[in-house]
Amino acid sequence: MIGGSAYGGQKAICCTSDLAKLGACAEGSVIYRPSQVNPGWPQLFVASFDGSDLIATLPSRTIPVKKTGMYNMYFIHCDPALAGLEIDGKTIWKNPTGYLPGRMAPLKNFFGLMSFAFVILGIYWFYQYMKFWREVLPLQNCITLVITLGMLEMALWYFEYAEFNETGVRAKAITFWAVTFGTIKRTVARLIILIVSMGYGVVRPTLGGLTSKVVMLGGTFFVATEILELVENLGTVNDLSGKARLFLVYPVAILDASFIVWIFISLAKTLSQLQARRLMAKLDIYRKFTIALAITVLVSIGWIGYEIYFKSTDVFNERWQYAWIIPAFWHALSFSLLCVISYLWAPSQSSMRFTNDASEKFDREDSLSLIRPRPIVSNNGWSVASSTDAKAKKNTDSVTSFDEDDEENKRE
C-alpha cells in the first residue's frame, strides 16, 4: 500500500511534517506498507545524489513477476531540495505472450475474429452485389463502402496489435490508418442511417435544403472523432487516463446524440408518410429498421451506464482482465447493426421497387384525389360532380361500350 493520511485528512504519498509528528514515518520519505496479499511488494529502489552531483543513475534491474496482477511503477521524489527534478529513461514490460499490456492483449484475438466476421459479411454482400448488379441502388453502394472500410479497419487493428506485441513499440503509421479508416466508417455509417431515415431514395428523390446540414454534421463528427481516437491510440499507453481526454469525449458524445435525435425524428416522419400512402413493402422494411435502431440505442445506453460504473469503481484497474471488453463491445454492436442493414437492403431482383418511382406516382395520385370535384349544372337542371378521374372513367366506359356494340354488329 502506497501513501497515508494524517488525522483522517487527504492521502499523501510523501511523509509530511504532520505524519512525522505522529511517528508514522520520516519526513521527506515515501510512505508505503508491505502488501499482505503479495509478500515482498511494493519494492522500493533508491537513487542517491553524491556530493555536488547533478545526475543520479539508477542501475538497470530485472524484476521477475511470479504472480499475475496489475503492477505500477512510480518515480517519486519527496525531498524538498529536489524541486524541479527531471527524470529521463524508459521501462520495458513484457508478458509471457508478448509486449502487449494485459488489458490490451485479448484485443489482438478479438480483432482477428472481427476481421474474419467482416470477411464472411463481405462475401455474402459482394455475392449479392455481383448477382444483381443491374438492380444496385446508390444506397447499396454506400453500404458496400462501409463494409470495405470495416474490413480494412479490423485488419489494420489486428496487424497493429500483432506488431506491438512482437516489438513492444506501436507502429504509428498502421495505427494512424486504422484510426482514420475506422473514423471514416463510423461517419459514413451514421450518414447512411440518417439519410435512410429521411426516406432518401424511397419517398423523396433528394434531400433538398437539408444536404448542407447533413454534410456539416458528418464533417464535424469526423474531425472530433479523429482527434479523440488519435490522442487515445497514438499517445503513451497509460492505465490511468488523464482528465484532459474527457474534454475530447464531450464533443463526440454531443454529436452522437444529435445524430440519434435527428434519426428518430426523421424516421417518425417517414413511417407516417409510408403508412398514409399505404406503401406496405417499404413500411415493413422501415419498421424492422426502426426496431433494430431502437434496440441498438437502448443497449448502448445500458452499456454506457455499465461502463461508467466499471470505471468509477475500478480506479486502480484491479479488474484489468475485463477492461478489453469495453472497447470490444462497441465494435461488436456496430457490426451487428451493419449486418441487419445489409440483410434489409441487400441487392436483389426486386431492389428497384424500393426506389422513389412508385412513391412519386403515388404523390401524383394523392394530388389528384385532393382536388375537390366541381359541380356542373346540366341543361336539365341536375347537378353533376366532375373530376379528372370521373372523366377518365367515362371515356373508358364509352370505349368499352363502343367495342361491345361492334362485337354485336359483327355477330349479326
N, C-alpha and C positions, 0 to 999 in steps of 0.2 A: 504494500500500500504506500503510495507516494502522497505527501502533503499532510497537513494538520491544521488545527484552528485553536485559537485561544479564547476561553470563555464562551465557547459556542458561536464564535463570530465567523467571518469569512475564511474559507480554507486558503492556506498559504503553502507554497512548495518550499520556500526558503524559511529558515528559522528566524523569526522576528524577535525583537527585544522582549515583547510580552511573553512569547513562548519560552524564551531563555530564562526569564524570571521564574517561570513555573518549574524549571529544571527538566523540561522535556527534551531539550536539545541545546546545542551550542550555537550562539548567534552567528549568522553568516554561513551556516552549513545547510545541506539539503536534508529535508525531512523524509524519512522512509521507514517502513516497518517490514520485517520479513513476512513473506506470504505463508499462510498456514496451509494453503491448498497445494502450492508448488514450492517445496523446500529449495532453498538456495537462491530464490528470486525475491525481489529485484536485485540485479547485480550492479555494483557501483564501481566505476573506474575514474580515477582522479588524474588530472593533468596539472602539474605544478610549474609555476614560473620561478626559475632560479635566478636570484640576484636581480640584475637590471635587464634580464632578457625580455624581449618584447614578443617572443614566439615560444609557445609550449607545444611540443609534439606528443600526441598520444600514440603509443606504439600500436601497430596493427595486431588485431586479435581475431581469432576464430572462435565463435561461441557455438558449441553444439547444442541443439534443441532436441530434447528427447520426448517431449510431450506436446501433442497438437494443441494449439491455442492461439490467442491474439497476443502478439508481442510488440511493444512500442519502444522506440529509442528516443530519449530526451537528452538534449545538450543544454545543461543548466549551469549558470554561474550565479552564486549568491553573495559573493564578496563585493561590497560597495565600491572597492577600489578598482574593480574590473568593469566599471561602467564604460560602454562603448566598445566592448569586446566583440570582435568579428570571428566567426567560426567558418573554416573552409575545409571541405573534404567530401567524401562520399561513403555511403554504406551499400553493401551488396547483400541482398537477401535471396536465398534460393530454397525452394521446397523440393521434396523428393521427386515431384513430377516436372519441375522446371522453375523458371523465374517468375511466373505469374503469381501475384498475391493470392492468398487462399480464397478471398471473397470474389476474385475475378476468374479463377481457374475454371469453374464449371461453365462459364460463358463460352469458352472455346468449343466445348462439345455441343452446347446449345446452338451456337451459330452454324456449326456443321449440320445439325439436324434441320435447322431452318433453311439452309441452302438446299438441302435435299427436298424439303417440302415445297419450296418455290420452284424447283425443277419439275416436280410432279404437277403442280398447278400450271406451270408454263407449257408442259407437254399437252395437257388437256386443252388449254386455251388456244395454243397455236394450231393444234389439230382442227379444232372447230373453225378457227380463223381461215386456214387454208382450204378447208372443205367448203365453206360458204363465203369465199372472198368476194363474190359478186354482191352479196347482201350486207356487207360490212358497213356499219354506221360510223360517223365521226366519234361518237361516244365510245364505241368499242375500240377505236384506235387509241383513245386516251387510256383506256383500261390496259391495253397492250403495253403502253409506255410505263404505266405504274408497275406492272408485273416484271418488266425488264429491269427497271430501276431497283426493284426489290431483290431480284436475283443478284444483281451486281453488288448491292449494299451488303447482303448476307455473306456473299463470297469474300468480299474485301474485309469484313469484320473477322471472319474466320482466319484469313491469312495474316491479318494484323495481330491477332491474339497468338497465333502459332509462332510468328516471328518474335513477339515479345517473350513468349515462354522459352524460346530457344536461345535468345541472345541476352535477355534482360534489358533490352533497350527498345522503346517503342519506335516503330517505323513511321515517322511523321508524315511522309508522303502518302502511304497507304491509309493512315488514319484520316488525313485531310479529305481524301477522295471518298472514303467510306462515309464520313460525316456529310459531305456535300451531296452524294447520291441519296443518302437517307433523307436529308432535308428537302431535296427536290421531290422525292417520292411522297413525303408527307404533305407537302404543299399542293402538289398536283392531285393527290387523293382527296384532300379537303375541297379543292376547287371542283373536282368532278362531282362529289356528293352534293355540293351547293347548287351547281347548275342543273343537275338532275332533279333536285328538289324543286327548283324553279319551273320545271317542266320544259326545259330547253330541248328542242327536237321532238317533243311529244305533244305539247299543247301550245307551244309558241315557237316560231321559226328562229327568232333571235332574242337576245337579252335586252336589246334596246338601250335605254339610258343607264341600265344597271351594269353594263360591261366595265366601265371605268372604275366603279366602286368595287366590283369583284376582283379586278386586276390589282387595285390598290391594296385591298385586304390581303390577297395572296402574296404580293411583293413584300409587304410589311412583315407578314408571318415568316416568310423565308429568311429575311435579314435577321430578325430577332432569334429565330431558332438556330440559324447557322452560327451566330456569335455564341449563344449558350453552349451548343454542342462542341464547338472548337475549344472554348475555355475549359470545359469539363474533361475533354479527351486528350487535348494536346498539352495540358498543364501537367504538373507533377502529380503522381498518384498519391493521394492523401486520404487516409481513412477518416480524418476529422475535417470535413469540408468547412471552408470559411463562410462567414455570413455575407461576404461581398457577392457571392454567387446567387444569393437569394434575389438580389436586385435584377439579375438577368432572367430569373424564373418568372417574375411577376408579369412582364410584358407578354411572354409566350402564353401564360395562363389566361390573361385577359383576351388575347386574340383568339385562343381556342374557344373560350366562352362565347365570343362574338360569332364565330363560325356556327357553334351549336344552336344559338338562339335564332340566327338568320335561317339556318337549315330547316328547323322545325316550323318556323313561321311560313316559310315558302312551301313546305310540304303540306301544311294545312290548307293553303290556298289551292294548290294543285289537286289535292284529293277532292276538294269541294267542286272544282271545275270538272274533273273527270266523272264524278257522281252525277252532277247536274246534266252532263252531256250523255250519260249512260254508256261511256266507253269502258265496258266491263273488263276486257282483256288487260288494258292498261291500268285500270283501277286495281285489279288483282295483284299485279306486279308491284305497284306503288304501296299497297297495303303491306305486302311482305317486306318490302324495303323499309317502310316506316317501323315495323315491328323489330326488324334487325337493328336499326339505328337506335331505337328506344332501349333495347336490351343492352346494346354496347354502351350507351351513355350511363345507364343505371349501374352496370358492372364497373365502369370507370370511376363513378362517384364513390361506390363502395370500396374500390381498391385504393383510391386516394386517401380515404379515411383510414384504411388499414396501414397505408404507407406512413401517414403522419404519426399514427400510434406506434408503429415499429421503430421509427427513427427517434421519436421523443422518449421512448422507454429503453433505448439501447444506445445511450450516449457514448459508452466506451467500446462499442462494437463487440459485445460479448456474444451476440448471435450472428457472427460474421459468416458462419456456414450457410446461412439462408439469405444473405444480402443480395446474392446474384439474382434471386427470384424477382426482385423489384423491377429492374430494367427488362428482364426477360419477359415478364408478363405483358408489358406494353407492346412488345414486338409480336407476341403470340395473339393478342387481342386484335391488333390491326390486320394481321394476316387472316384471322378468322372472318373479319368483316369483308376483306378483299375477296375471300372465297365465296361469300354469299353474293356479293355484287357480280362476280364472274359467273356464278350459276344463273342469276336472274337475267343478266344481259349477255349471255353467251351468244356468239354468232350462230344463226340457224336460218333455215329456208324461209321462216316467217318473220325475220328481223324487220323487214320493211313495213310491216303492219303496225309497228310501234313508232313510226315517224309521224310527223305532224300533218301529213297529207289528209288523212281521214278527218282529223280534227279541224283542219281548215275548211273542208267541205261541210262539216257539221256546223262550223261557225256561220257559213252562208245560209244553211238551213235554219239556224237559230234566228238569223237576222230577218229571213223571210217570214218566219212564224210570228215574229214580233210586230209585223206590220198589221195595223188594225184594219179589218175589212171595211170598205167604204160602201155605204148603202147607195144603190142606184134605183131611181124611180123609173119604172117602166111606163109604157104608154097606157096600160090599163089600170095604172094606179098602184100596182103591187110594188112593195119594196124588196129588192133583191140584194143580198150581200155578194160582193165581188172581190176576188183576190187573185193574185198571180197563180196560186196553186189551183184555185177553182177553175180558172181559165184553162190551165193546162189539162185538168181533168176533163173539162168539157170538150176540148179538142180531141183528147184521146177517145172519149166516148163516141164522138162524131165519126172518127176514123173507123172505130170498131163496128159501128152501126152500118157504115157505108160498105165495109168489107162483107158483113153478113148479108146485106141486100144483094151484093154482087154474086155471092155464092148461090143464093136462092134463084136468081135470074138464070144462072148457068144450069142449074138443075132442071128448071122448067124447059 
